């Protein structure tokens, strides 16, 4: 009977060891699960931040596009104004040259040599 009780005691110790190993494995699994959940939360947060940043970049790119269109329009307007001024300047120079030539001609005709 003592041998049977000793054998049962040994079996109980063995079951206790297995139960402790299972409890340790469960604790390790819980820690791993918590770490995975934390990593998923960080990834999710990073994804939200990236999405927000992409939205900001997209908004800023649209603003730059609009400003570029304004600059392009201003350049076209300036080019047109410069062209009109050039035409007017050519006209003034030609008129002045003709007037000067005519005055020189009249002066040379009225002064005897």
Secondary structure by P-SEA (a helix, b strand, c coil): caaaaaaaaaaaaaaaaaaaaaaaaaaaaaaaaaaaaaaaaaaaaaaaaaaaaaaaaaaaaaaaaaaaaaaaaaaaaaaaaaaaaaaaaaaaaaaaaaaaaaaaaaaaaaccc
